Structures are given as C-alpha cells and as structure tokens.
C-alpha cells in the first residue's frame, strides 16, 4: 500500500492527488492549488490524480507516519463531480499488494 509517495510537505508537489473511498474524497497532495481547484478562479495542474481506496484503514495505511486522516482536507462530492464532468480526473490505482 505504501507505493504512493507523497510530496515533500510543501503543498505543491507534482500536482493534485486525491484519495477516494466511495463518494468521499480527501486531498493528499496539492494544498497550494486547493483554492483554485475549488473555485476555478485560477489555473491548477491537471489532470487531478485520484487514488481509489477500499476503506479508511487503507487511507490511514497510505499516509506518512505522524499524519492522521483527520488532518486531511475533505473535498466536497460536487467538486469531484465537476472535475469528472470536465474530464480533469484520472484514476490512478495503487499496484496490487502481492
């Protein structure tokens, strides 16, 4: 599960990465672009990568040590729906553990 490599914590990284469990999404990378993505007032890097996960436990296992899921920004489902409708999301599954 740890094949996902977060950015260096500065918020920019290589773009925006979301984690998705069902209809709920959380921001993993790209805090510097959060306002632009939410409001579309400024440009932001696309496509937005979306990592589908099976559970909150899987999300917790994905995070670097010391980061709790409660510290992540939740992204409203309507924002994610707009990104999908505009073709700005690419689903990036993690490699199967094996």
N, C-alpha and C positions, 0 to 999 in steps of 0.2 A: 504494500500500500504506500510505502514511502518513496515511490518512483516520482512523485510530484516534488519538484524543487521550488520552494518559494523564493521570492526575490530577497534582496538584502535588507528589507525592512524600511527602505526609504520611500516606499509607496509608488514608485514609478515602474520599476521592473521592465519587462518587455511588453507590457500592455495590461489588459484587464483579464482576470481569471475569476470565474465564479464556481462555487460548488453547489450542486443541486441535489436535493433529496425530495422526490415527489414534485410538488409545486413550489417548494420553498428554496430560495437561493441565498447564498452568503458570498460576500466579497473576500477572495483570498489574496488577490494582488490588484494593484492599480488604484489605491486610495487617492492618489494625486489627480486621477481622472474621474472620480466619483461624481462630483457636481456636474461636470459636462455630460456624463452618461445619463444622469437622472433627468437633466433639464434640456439637453440637446442645444444649449446656448453656445457652446464652444465645441471644437473638434476633440475627438478622443480616438485612441487607437482601436482599429477594428481589423479583423473580427474579434469579438469578445469570446474567449475560450470558456467553455462550460464543462466541468467535470461531473458526470453523474455518479452519485454515491447511493448505497443501499440504506444507510442508517446514520443517525447522529454519532454512533460509535465509530463508524468508518470515517466520518468527518474528523472526529477527535483524534483518531489514529494518524490522519494525514497531516495534522498541524505540527509545527516545530515544538519542541519541548518548552514548556512555560507559557504557551498560548492556549487559552481556553476558548471554546466555541462561543461563549457569551461575549467575547471581545470582538467578534466579527460583525461587520455591517450586514444587516439583513437587507435584501433587495426586494422591493415590492413586486408581486407577481405581474402587475400591469406593466411595469418597466421591462421585465423579462419578455412579456408577450410582445411589446413594441419592438424590442431588439430582434425577436424571432420573426415577426412580421416584416421587418425591414431587411431581413437576411444578414444580420450583423452578428449572429451567434454561430459558433462552430462547436459541436460536441466533441470533446477530447477525452475518451475513456482512458482510465489508467490501465496499464497492462495487467493481465490476469496474474494473480499470485500463483506460483506453482512450484 
